[in-house]
Amino acid sequence: MTHMNWLNSSKKTLTLATALLTASLSLSSCTPEPEVMSMSEAYPGWDFSQSTPTRKTDTAMSAGFEVGADGKLINPDADKTYEAPTPSDLAQAPDKNGAKAFAQYFIHVVEYTWQTGNTELLRSISGPECAWCAHIADASDRRSEAGGWGSGVSVAITHTAEAVPTPEEPGHWDVVMELNQNPSISYNGTSIEEIPHQRTRFAVRVGHDGTNWKVYAALGRPQE
């Protein structure tokens, strides 16, 4: 399958190291909301909905996780601090090299979003056409509001192809990357999901408006 055919396919499985979700979407700007499917179908989670501490003066445990006074599992990475990624000088250049660097920056922003639950940066660099971007930001907000978190979230970009111009959308570029996701845990406020190691081929469509880059579409597929 060629690069462009794959990028423009209407139905593909979405996977991203920091997203831990599966969805379907088209790269077209008129794409409806992506269909979301929990990964618990593939990796059944443990139900902690009834987990409550027996005594507030003691640290309750559930399947190896500490349980707070509110009955929610405590993030084992709660003491870690994450610095928001910043774009390199190259990622601000309005050319194909800038497109490639900005696409890489986008991956780190999504990683940061899923590590911290802070969606402000992701939303700021996402164009309104990027249904995947909005979906990930909304999912992260819902998880945070439910008292959930991510632990061990880490992704490495192992390869990035050169940016390819999008003929039907002047000023837009398609960038394909290969990602390597470490095993991690996602807690949605009631249950835990263990996410195994994953390798993903991920495509991002970026565009420059004369001042800033924005992400207009994202699509991924798992690799064997």
C-alpha positions in Angstrom: 0.0 0.0 0.0 1.4 3.4 -0.9 2.0 6.2 1.5 -0.8 8.4 0.2 -3.3 5.6 -0.2 -2.7 4.5 3.4 -2.9 8.1 4.7 -6.2 8.8 3.0 -7.9 5.5 3.8 -11.2 6.1 5.5 -11.1 3.2 8.1 -8.0 2.4 10.0 -7.2 1.4 13.6 -5.9 4.3 15.6 -3.2 3.6 18.1 -0.8 6.1 19.8 1.6 5.4 22.5 0.1 8.1 24.8 -3.5 7.8 23.7 -4.2 4.2 24.7 -7.4 4.3 22.7 -8.8 2.9 19.5 -10.9 4.9 17.1 -11.9 5.2 13.4 -11.8 8.4 11.3 -11.2 9.9 7.9 -8.5 12.5 7.2 -11.2 14.6 5.4 -12.2 17.8 7.1 -15.8 16.7 6.9 -15.2 13.5 8.9 -17.8 12.7 11.6 -16.8 12.1 15.2 -14.5 9.0 15.5 -16.0 5.8 16.9 -14.3 5.0 20.2 -13.7 1.4 21.4 -12.2 0.6 24.7 -9.0 -1.4 24.7 -10.4 -3.4 27.6 -12.0 -5.6 24.9 -8.4 -6.7 24.1 -7.0 -6.2 27.6 -9.7 -6.7 30.2 -9.2 -4.3 33.1 -9.6 -5.0 36.8 -12.6 -3.4 38.4 -11.8 -1.2 41.3 -15.2 0.6 41.5 -15.8 -0.8 45.0 -12.3 -0.1 46.3 -12.4 2.2 49.4 -9.9 2.6 52.2 -10.8 0.8 55.5 -9.2 3.5 57.6 -8.2 7.0 56.6 -5.2 6.8 58.9 -3.8 3.8 57.0 -2.9 3.5 53.3 -5.3 1.0 51.8 -4.1 -1.2 49.0 -5.9 -2.7 46.0 -4.0 -5.1 43.7 -0.8 -3.4 44.6 -2.1 0.2 44.2 -2.6 2.6 47.0 -6.2 3.8 47.5 -6.8 7.3 48.6 -9.4 8.6 51.1 -11.7 9.3 48.2 -11.7 5.6 47.2 -9.6 6.3 44.0 -6.4 4.6 43.2 -3.3 6.8 43.7 -1.1 7.3 40.7 2.3 5.7 41.4 3.8 8.4 39.3 2.1 11.2 41.3 5.4 12.5 42.5 6.9 12.8 39.0 7.1 16.2 37.3 6.7 16.6 33.6 8.0 19.6 31.7 5.8 20.7 28.8 7.5 20.1 25.5 8.6 23.2 23.5 9.0 23.3 19.7 12.5 23.6 18.3 13.5 26.5 16.2 13.3 24.2 13.2 9.7 23.3 14.1 8.7 26.9 13.5 10.1 27.1 9.9 7.3 27.3 7.3 8.8 24.6 5.0 9.0 20.8 4.7 11.7 20.7 7.4 9.5 22.6 9.7 6.6 20.3 9.0 8.6 17.3 9.9 9.9 18.8 13.1 6.5 20.1 14.1 4.9 16.6 13.6 7.5 15.2 15.9 6.7 17.9 18.4 3.0 17.0 18.2 3.8 13.4 19.3 5.6 14.7 22.4 2.7 17.0 23.1 0.2 14.0 23.0 2.6 12.1 25.2 2.7 14.9 27.7 -1.1 15.2 27.6 -1.6 11.6 28.5 1.1 11.7 31.2 -0.4 14.8 33.0 -4.0 15.2 32.0 -3.2 18.8 30.8 -4.9 19.2 27.5 -4.4 23.0 27.0 -1.2 22.6 24.9 -2.7 19.9 22.7 -5.8 21.9 22.0 -3.7 25.0 21.2 -1.8 23.3 18.3 -4.7 21.4 16.9 -6.8 22.7 14.1 -10.6 22.4 14.3 -10.6 19.8 11.6 -8.5 17.3 13.6 -11.2 15.0 15.0 -8.5 12.7 16.5 -6.9 15.6 18.4 -10.2 16.6 19.9 -11.0 13.1 20.7 -7.8 12.5 22.6 -8.1 15.8 24.5 -11.7 15.1 25.4 -10.8 11.6 26.6 -8.0 12.9 28.7 -10.3 15.5 30.3 -12.9 12.9 31.1 -10.3 10.6 32.7 -9.0 13.4 34.8 -12.5 14.5 35.9 -13.1 10.9 37.0 -10.0 10.8 39.1 -8.0 8.8 36.6 -4.4 8.9 35.5 -1.8 7.3 33.3 1.4 5.7 34.6 4.5 4.7 32.8 3.4 6.6 29.6 6.4 6.9 27.3 6.8 7.0 23.6 9.9 7.1 21.4 10.0 8.2 17.8 12.2 5.7 16.1 11.9 6.9 12.5 10.4 9.9 10.7 10.0 10.1 6.9 10.4 13.3 5.0 7.4 15.5 4.8 5.3 15.1 1.7 3.2 18.0 0.3 -0.6 17.4 0.2 -1.7 18.3 -3.4 -5.4 18.9 -2.6 -4.5 21.2 0.3 -1.7 23.6 -0.5 0.4 24.5 2.5 -0.3 21.2 4.2 2.2 18.4 4.6 1.9 14.7 5.5 4.5 13.2 7.9 4.7 9.5 8.7 6.6 8.3 11.8 7.3 5.0 13.5 6.6 5.0 17.3 7.7 2.7 20.1 5.4 2.7 23.1 6.6 1.3 26.5 4.1 -0.8 28.6 1.9 1.5 30.7 -1.1 1.6 32.9 -4.3 3.7 32.4 -6.8 4.2 35.2 -10.2 5.7 34.3 -11.4 6.3 37.8 -13.0 2.9 38.2 -10.8 0.3 36.5 -7.2 -0.3 35.4 -6.0 -1.2 32.0 -2.6 -2.7 31.4 -1.3 -1.5 28.0 1.4 -3.7 26.5 4.4 -2.6 24.4 3.3 -1.4 21.1 4.9 -0.3 17.8 2.8 2.1 15.7 3.1 3.7 12.3 1.6 7.2 12.7 0.7 9.8 10.2 0.2 13.5 10.9 -1.1 16.2 8.6 0.2 19.7 9.5 -0.4 23.0 7.9 1.2 26.5 8.2 -1.1 29.5 8.2 1.7 32.0 7.7 2.3 32.4 11.4 2.0 29.0 13.1 1.8 25.3 12.4 -1.4 23.4 13.3 -2.3 19.7 13.2 -5.2 19.0 10.9 -5.4 15.2 11.0 -3.8 12.2 12.6 -4.0 8.5 11.8 -2.2 5.5 13.1 -2.0 1.7 12.6 -0.3 -0.9 14.7 2.7 -2.7 13.4 3.4 -6.4 14.0 
